[in-house]
Amino acid sequence: MKFIAGLMAVLFAAGAQAAEVQVAVAANFVGPMKVLAADFEKASGHKAVVTSGSTGKFYAQIRSGAPFDVLLAADDETPARLDRDGAAVPGSRFTYAIGKLVLWSPKPDFVDGNGDVLRRGQFAYLALAAPKLAPYGAAAVETLTRLGLLAALEPRFVQGESIGQTFGFVTSGNAELGFIALSQVYEDGKIQRGSAWIVPSHLHNPIRQDAVLLAGAKDNAAAAALLAYLKTDKAKAVIRAFGYDL
């Protein structure tokens, strides 16, 4: 309790001490992060400067000295690796969201509610994020493997470096459908457009998304404040509104 109280004290520090925090954000979390960053600035006076991309690339950049203060990853393994590498502040890592995978098309009625469109195969290309770079891509491969469809559909893959690029492939029509993060098409309790199958969680490993304070930011008050804010009920409500579990 003393630890939480201390974090909250940092969060609501006087505006005169306002600072910036450089945040590396997994591409799937850009939508909620825009809302959270604005709310965070109002609550604390600190400013979150957001850079989005693939978790795999962020790991390489951080290990090469990229000046990020906080990583909001698309998995739990990358923050754990940074912890083991000595590149993160010990004890700062926690799960801020549990992601959901969805098979989605901008075309109404194209994707059915059971994902049978995958077996019918009446499409030329299927988009997914590169599984070695993006956890949502790995979850898509796990799903297809468990459905017994990987070998048949792999020749039709269009792979993005991140889930953001993957989403772009589908919205642009370069692929008729794709595996993306539910948060990219979900808001206010529903999928906003197109057609979709929310992939049952038993078809892939849990997509636990961890946050971590990076070693170079151990004395950065704004970075500590952001991590504290992500644990508040207000932040959790925003995260759930974009389709994540907690």
ChimeraX attribute file (.defattr): number of C-alpha atoms within 10 A of each C-alpha:
attribute: neighborCount
match mode: 1-to-1
recipient: residues
	/A:1	6
	/A:2	7
	/A:3	8
	/A:4	11
	/A:5	11
	/A:6	13
	/A:7	20
	/A:8	19
	/A:9	13
	/A:10	19
	/A:11	23
	/A:12	16
	/A:13	18
	/A:14	12
	/A:15	13
	/A:16	8
	/A:17	11
	/A:18	15
	/A:19	16
	/A:20	17
	/A:21	22
	/A:22	18
	/A:23	23
	/A:24	25
	/A:25	23
	/A:26	27
	/A:27	25
	/A:28	26
	/A:29	25
	/A:30	18
	/A:31	16
	/A:32	20
	/A:33	24
	/A:34	14
	/A:35	13
	/A:36	21
	/A:37	21
	/A:38	14
	/A:39	17
	/A:40	23
	/A:41	18
	/A:42	12
	/A:43	15
	/A:44	21
	/A:45	22
	/A:46	27
	/A:47	20
	/A:48	22
	/A:49	15
	/A:50	16
	/A:51	15
	/A:52	18
	/A:53	23
	/A:54	25
	/A:55	27
	/A:56	21
	/A:57	15
	/A:58	23
	/A:59	20
	/A:60	11
	/A:61	13
	/A:62	18
	/A:63	13
	/A:64	9
	/A:65	10
	/A:66	13
	/A:67	14
	/A:68	22
	/A:69	24
	/A:70	27
	/A:71	27
	/A:72	29
	/A:73	31
	/A:74	29
	/A:75	24
	/A:76	22
	/A:77	14
	/A:78	22
	/A:79	27
	/A:80	19
	/A:81	13
	/A:82	22
	/A:83	20
	/A:84	11
	/A:85	10
	/A:86	13
	/A:87	20
	/A:88	25
	/A:89	16
	/A:90	16
	/A:91	9
	/A:92	16
	/A:93	21
	/A:94	18
	/A:95	17
	/A:96	23
	/A:97	24
	/A:98	19
	/A:99	25
	/A:100	22
	/A:101	25
	/A:102	22
	/A:103	26
	/A:104	32
	/A:105	26
	/A:106	20
	/A:107	16
	/A:108	12
	/A:109	11
	/A:110	18
	/A:111	22
	/A:112	17
	/A:113	14
	/A:114	13
	/A:115	17
	/A:116	11
	/A:117	16
	/A:118	19
	/A:119	12
	/A:120	8
	/A:121	13
	/A:122	10
	/A:123	13
	/A:124	14
	/A:125	22
	/A:126	26
	/A:127	28
	/A:128	31
	/A:129	29
	/A:130	23
	/A:131	19
	/A:132	12
	/A:133	20
	/A:134	26
	/A:135	30
	/A:136	28
	/A:137	26
	/A:138	18
	/A:139	25
	/A:140	26
	/A:141	22
	/A:142	17
	/A:143	22
	/A:144	18
	/A:145	14
	/A:146	13
	/A:147	12
	/A:148	12
	/A:149	14
	/A:150	16
	/A:151	9
	/A:152	12
	/A:153	16
	/A:154	13
	/A:155	11
	/A:156	14
	/A:157	17
	/A:158	19
	/A:159	19
	/A:160	21
	/A:161	20
	/A:162	28
	/A:163	32
	/A:164	21
	/A:165	19
	/A:166	27
	/A:167	26
	/A:168	16
	/A:169	22
	/A:170	24
	/A:171	18
	/A:172	10
	/A:173	13
	/A:174	15
	/A:175	22
	/A:176	21
	/A:177	29
	/A:178	29
	/A:179	28
	/A:180	30
	/A:181	27
	/A:182	24
	/A:183	23
	/A:184	22
	/A:185	21
	/A:186	17
	/A:187	17
	/A:188	11
	/A:189	10
	/A:190	12
	/A:191	18
	/A:192	12
	/A:193	13
	/A:194	15
	/A:195	19
	/A:196	26
	/A:197	19
	/A:198	19
	/A:199	20
	/A:200	12
	/A:201	14
	/A:202	9
	/A:203	17
	/A:204	19
	/A:205	12
	/A:206	16
	/A:207	21
	/A:208	20
	/A:209	24
	/A:210	22
	/A:211	25
	/A:212	29
	/A:213	29
	/A:214	26
	/A:215	17
	/A:216	16
	/A:217	19
	/A:218	16
	/A:219	9
	/A:220	15
	/A:221	19
	/A:222	28
	/A:223	28
	/A:224	23
	/A:225	24
	/A:226	27
	/A:227	23
	/A:228	20
	/A:229	24
	/A:230	21
	/A:231	16
	/A:232	11
	/A:233	10
	/A:234	12
	/A:235	21
	/A:236	18
	/A:237	12
	/A:238	19
	/A:239	24
	/A:240	18
	/A:241	17
	/A:242	23
	/A:243	24
	/A:244	24
	/A:245	15
	/A:246	14
